Amino acid sequence: MSIGIVVAMSSERIQLDPHASSQTTEQKGPWRIDRYDIGGKDVVAVTSGIGMANAAAGTEFLIQTERPDIVMNFGCAGAHRRDLVPGDVIIASEVVNHALMQILPDGSERYTGYATETDGEHRHGLDLKPDPALVELAQLAAAANPPQPWPQDRFWLTSVPYRLPNVYLGPVVSADTWTQAHSRLDILHDRHGSLCEEMEAAAVGRIAGMHGIPFLSIKDISNNEYLKVSDLAEFSDFPVAEVGKRAAALLTQTITLL
């Protein structure tokens, strides 16, 4: 069994390294390829770069060159609920491109989802669901391996009592957008039931789904704009050493159960 992973940032990808018994690296055009042995499984990771287009292109490259049996994605995300804190882990029950919508004449929004064509007719409203068997394995791995505590001195939200990370199952939304306005976060959460947002999972899931390849996405919370506004100018409070660490740990623990 071969497993392909698409991850956006090098700071996230390196979180795989401690879980591997071997690793080799090569460059193919714009793509960095890391080959791992994780739990006796052959794992190939492509570092795609941030954003939906990069993630889709990286996933297609991975599928065409490596022919993986499973495609996985992990990384950091921003919370869509006020009770989520840094270090919490989200197993995606579905991945949603929340930018797929129509802006109506009165300024209201209608979410459409991806359009599919059946017998020449376009159908809307299709969201992408990760493979149920992989989701179940991730939940089993999470039950046996609680996430590593978040360092209390690493940009912890001072308005929130410190606690250990939890693992949640729920929708993850994606777009080339970082949402900070509370009102907008509320709209997205109400519309999709989303637990968090990021910029790649729905693109990775879309391409994997088009090829009929089982898919799984796991995210960990790096920021909660309800509780602390992130510095988007300098990223002075972005916890680089922690982003993706707990998602990578759960992903690799899931791989060992395959």
C-alpha positions in Angstrom: 0.0 0.0 0.0 1.3 3.4 -0.9 0.2 6.6 0.8 0.4 10.1 -0.6 0.4 13.2 1.5 -0.2 16.8 0.3 0.9 19.4 2.8 1.1 23.2 2.2 4.1 24.5 4.2 7.6 23.2 5.0 7.0 24.1 8.6 4.1 21.6 8.6 5.8 18.9 6.6 8.8 18.7 8.9 6.4 17.5 11.6 6.3 14.2 9.8 10.1 13.7 10.2 10.1 12.5 13.8 7.6 9.8 13.0 9.5 8.2 10.1 12.2 5.5 10.3 13.7 6.7 7.0 13.5 9.7 4.7 14.8 10.7 1.3 14.2 14.0 -0.5 14.2 15.1 -4.1 13.0 18.0 -6.2 10.9 17.7 -9.3 10.2 21.0 -10.9 8.5 23.1 -8.3 7.6 20.2 -6.1 9.6 19.0 -3.1 9.1 15.2 -2.7 9.8 13.5 0.6 9.7 9.7 0.8 9.2 8.2 4.2 8.9 4.8 5.9 6.2 5.3 8.5 5.1 2.3 10.4 6.4 0.1 7.6 4.3 1.9 5.0 5.7 3.7 1.9 4.7 7.3 2.3 5.3 10.1 -0.3 4.7 13.7 0.8 4.4 16.7 -1.7 4.9 20.2 -0.3 2.4 22.1 -2.4 2.6 25.6 -1.2 -0.3 27.6 0.4 -3.7 27.9 -1.4 -6.3 26.0 -3.4 -4.6 26.2 -6.8 -1.3 25.0 -5.4 -2.9 22.2 -3.4 -4.9 21.0 -6.4 -1.9 21.1 -8.7 0.3 19.3 -6.1 -2.4 16.6 -5.6 -2.7 16.0 -9.3 1.1 15.8 -9.6 1.2 13.3 -6.7 -1.4 11.1 -8.2 0.1 11.1 -11.7 3.6 10.4 -10.7 3.3 8.2 -7.6 -0.1 6.5 -8.0 -0.9 6.4 -4.3 -3.6 4.1 -3.0 -4.7 6.8 -0.4 -4.3 10.6 -0.4 -4.0 12.4 2.9 -3.7 16.0 3.9 -2.8 17.7 7.2 -1.8 21.1 8.6 -2.9 24.0 10.7 -6.2 25.8 10.7 -8.1 28.7 12.2 -11.0 28.0 14.6 -14.7 28.5 13.7 -15.9 28.0 17.3 -15.1 30.1 20.4 -14.3 27.0 22.5 -11.5 25.7 20.3 -8.0 26.5 21.4 -4.5 26.0 20.0 -3.5 22.4 19.8 -7.0 21.1 19.3 -7.2 18.5 16.5 -9.9 18.3 13.8 -10.6 15.1 11.9 -12.5 16.3 8.8 -15.9 14.7 8.4 -16.2 16.6 5.2 -14.2 19.3 3.4 -16.0 22.3 1.8 -14.8 24.9 -0.6 -16.7 27.8 1.1 -16.0 30.2 -1.8 -18.3 28.3 -4.2 -21.3 30.6 -4.1 -23.4 33.0 -6.0 -23.8 36.7 -5.0 -27.4 37.5 -5.7 -28.8 40.9 -6.8 -29.7 41.8 -3.3 -26.2 41.1 -2.0 -27.2 37.9 -0.3 -25.2 34.7 -0.8 -26.2 31.3 -2.1 -23.7 28.5 -1.5 -23.7 26.0 -4.4 -20.9 23.6 -3.7 -19.1 21.9 -6.5 -21.1 21.4 -9.7 -21.3 17.9 -11.1 -22.7 16.9 -14.4 -25.0 13.9 -14.8 -26.6 13.1 -18.2 -25.7 16.6 -19.3 -27.3 18.3 -16.3 -25.4 20.3 -13.7 -26.2 19.5 -10.1 -25.0 21.5 -7.2 -24.6 21.0 -3.5 -22.0 18.3 -3.5 -19.6 18.5 -0.5 -16.6 16.2 -0.2 -16.5 13.5 2.4 -13.3 11.8 3.4 -13.3 8.0 3.3 -15.4 6.7 6.3 -13.0 3.8 7.0 -10.0 6.2 7.2 -12.0 8.6 9.5 -12.8 5.6 11.8 -9.2 4.6 11.9 -8.2 8.2 12.8 -10.7 8.2 15.6 -9.4 5.0 16.9 -5.8 6.4 16.7 -6.9 9.5 18.5 -8.5 7.6 21.3 -5.3 5.7 21.9 -3.0 8.7 21.5 -4.1 12.0 23.0 -2.6 15.1 21.4 0.6 16.5 22.8 -0.1 19.5 25.2 0.3 22.9 23.8 3.2 24.9 25.3 1.5 27.4 27.6 4.2 30.0 26.9 3.8 29.7 23.1 1.2 32.4 22.2 -1.5 30.9 24.5 -4.7 32.9 24.5 -4.5 34.8 27.8 -8.2 35.2 28.0 -8.8 31.5 28.1 -7.9 29.1 31.0 -5.2 26.7 29.9 -6.4 23.1 29.0 -5.1 20.1 27.2 -6.0 19.6 23.5 -9.1 17.8 22.4 -9.9 15.9 19.2 -13.0 16.7 17.3 -14.8 15.3 14.2 -16.5 17.9 11.9 -16.5 19.9 8.7 -13.4 21.7 7.5 -13.9 24.6 5.1 -11.3 25.8 2.6 -10.7 28.9 0.5 -7.9 31.4 -0.3 -9.1 33.5 2.6 -8.1 34.1 6.2 -11.3 35.2 8.0 -11.0 37.4 11.1 -14.3 39.2 11.4 -16.5 37.5 14.0 -19.7 38.1 12.0 -18.2 36.4 9.0 -16.9 33.4 11.0 -20.4 33.0 12.5 -21.9 33.0 8.9 -19.5 30.3 7.8 -20.1 28.2 10.9 -23.9 28.5 10.7 -23.8 27.7 6.9 -21.5 24.7 7.1 -21.3 23.6 10.7 -17.6 24.1 10.2 -15.1 23.7 13.0 -12.2 25.4 11.3 -10.9 27.0 8.1 -7.7 26.6 6.0 -6.7 26.8 2.4 -6.1 23.4 0.9 -8.2 20.5 2.2 -11.2 20.9 -0.2 -8.9 21.2 -3.2 -6.9 18.0 -2.2 -10.2 16.2 -1.6 -11.7 17.3 -4.8 -8.8 16.0 -6.9 -8.5 12.8 -5.0 -12.3 12.3 -5.4 -12.2 12.9 -9.1 -9.7 10.0 -9.3 -11.7 7.8 -7.0 -8.9 7.7 -4.4 -9.7 7.4 -0.7 -8.9 10.7 1.1 -8.4 11.9 4.7 -7.7 15.3 6.2 -6.6 16.2 9.7 -6.0 19.7 11.0 -4.9 21.3 14.2 -5.9 24.7 15.5 -3.2 27.4 15.4 -5.4 30.5 15.9 -8.8 31.5 17.1 -9.8 34.9 15.9 -12.7 35.1 18.3 -10.3 35.0 21.2 -7.2 36.7 19.8 -6.7 38.6 16.6 -3.7 37.3 14.6 -1.0 39.6 13.3 -1.4 39.2 9.5 1.1 41.9 8.7 4.2 40.4 10.4 2.9 37.0 11.6 4.7 37.8 14.8 2.4 35.6 16.8 2.3 32.7 14.4 3.4 29.5 16.3 5.6 28.1 13.6 7.2 25.4 15.7 3.8 24.0 16.7 1.7 24.3 13.4 0.7 20.9 12.1 2.5 19.0 14.9 -0.5 17.4 16.4 -2.2 16.8 13.1 0.9 15.1 11.8 1.1 12.9 14.9 -2.4 11.7 14.5 -2.0 11.2 10.7 1.1 9.0 11.2 -0.7 7.1 14.0 -3.5 6.5 11.6 -1.1 5.3 9.0 0.3 2.7 11.4 -3.2 1.2 11.7 -3.7 0.7 8.0 
